[in-house]
Amino acid sequence: MNVLAKPLVLVLLAAALCVAGGCSKSPAPAKVGETVKAGGWELLVEEAVTLKDFQGKAAASGKVWLVSRAVAKNTAATTQTLDPAWFGAGKDYDTWQGTTTLKGLTGTSEVPPGGSANALSAFEVPEGVTEIALLLETPGGAAQVLLN
């Protein structure tokens, strides 16, 4: 094979792999109702709503509460800790910290293999901003789900 043919073959092979799905952009964020995986966890956001008032607290002027209800399932072979601090909300380079309450756990945030916990997250975000994602950032990986 001559010297010029070898690079051409490599370029054609790379192009064929891309067409077959071997290279692509990072996956688009999931939507409410779709399951995402991150670091030994599956997260299913069941519902997301915007509210002016959440649990008796009014949103600040020009803001709304973006509230999501999700189920986090431990898919690892061992018990894992589910940390509410792993949950956030973001769009592009803007992120918002809020509050995440875990339910369905007995006293601790330890979740046995195959077990799950309910996560209720609330973030005060600018009114009218769309395509905000719930972010789950675990030590073993990250995932995002578009909430609005």
N, C-alpha and C positions, 0 to 999 in steps of 0.2 A: 504494500500500500504506500502511495507516495506521501510526502510530508503534509501537503495541503488536504488530502482526503481524510486523514485521521481526525483533525479538528471538526471537519464538516460532519463526520459520522457522530461525533460526540454531541454536537449541537442538535442534530436531528433526533438522537436518542433522548436528550433532555427535553426537547419539545414534545416528543411522544409521551414521555412520562407525565408531563404537565397536563396534556390533553386527557390522559387516563386518570387524572386526579392526584398525581404525585406531587404537585405543587399548587398552592392556592393561597389566597389571602387568609388571614385569620377568620374563623367562623363568625358569622353575624350573631349578635346577642340573641338569646332565646326570647320567647314571648310568654306572657302569662298563660299557664296551662301546659307549658313544655318543661320537661325535666332537664336539668344541667348537672354535670358532674365536676367535682373539684376536690382533690386530695382525700379520697376515701368517703366522700359524701355525695348524695344525690339531693338536689334541691328542686322542689316543685312549688312555684308560686301559684297559689290557687286563686288569689284575688288581689286587685290593687285599685284603690279609689283615692280621689282627692276630697278633702274635707276642710271646711273653714274652722271647725272646732273638733278637737280630738281629746277624748277623756276629760272634758271640762276645761280644756285649755284652748283659747282662741289663737289662731295663727296671727302673726304680726301683720301689720299693714303691708299690702302688696305680696303677701305670701299665703300659701296653703299647706295643709298637711298632706303628704303623700304617704298613704298607709298601705302596707301589703301584709297578706296572710300567707304563710308558706309552711311546708313540711320539709324538714331536713332528716334524711335517712342515712344511718351509718352503714356503708357498704364494705368497710374493712373487716378483716377477720378478728380484730381485737376491739376492746372497748376504747372509745375515743371521747375526748372532751370537746364539747361544742361551746365555743366562746361567743357571746353576743357581740363582742368588739370586732368580730370578723365581718359583720354586716355594715354596709355603708350604701350611699346612693351617689350617683355621679353622672355627669354628661361632659364629654370631652375632657377638659382639664379642671372642671369644677366638681368638687365633691362636697357632700353634706353629711355631717354626723348627726345621728338622731338617737333614737332609743330602740332597742330590740329586746323584747321579753320572750323568754323561752318557757313553754308550757309542756306538760306531759312528761316531765322529768321528776324523779323521786328524790328531792332534796339537793341534788348536785347537778352539774351539767355533764355528767358522764352518761354516754349513750352506748349500750351494749351492741355487739354485732347484729345487724338486722333491725335494730331498734330505731325509733324516730322521735323527734320532738317538733312541736309546733312553734313557729317563730312569728311574732307579730312585730313588725317594724314600722316606725313612724318618723318621717323626715320633714322638717319645715323647709320648703323650697319656694323659689320665686314663682308667683302666679303666672300661668301662661307658658312656662317652659315645658317643652315636650321632649320625648325620647330620653327620659331619665331612666337609668338602669339601677336595679338592686345589685349591689356588688357583694360577692362572697369571696373573701380572701383568706384561705386556710394556709397553714404552713406547707401543705402538699400541693397546692394549686389554687387557681382562681376561676370564677365563672361570673357571668352577668346575665340578668334577665330584664328586658325592657318593661317598665311598669306603666308608661303612658305614651 
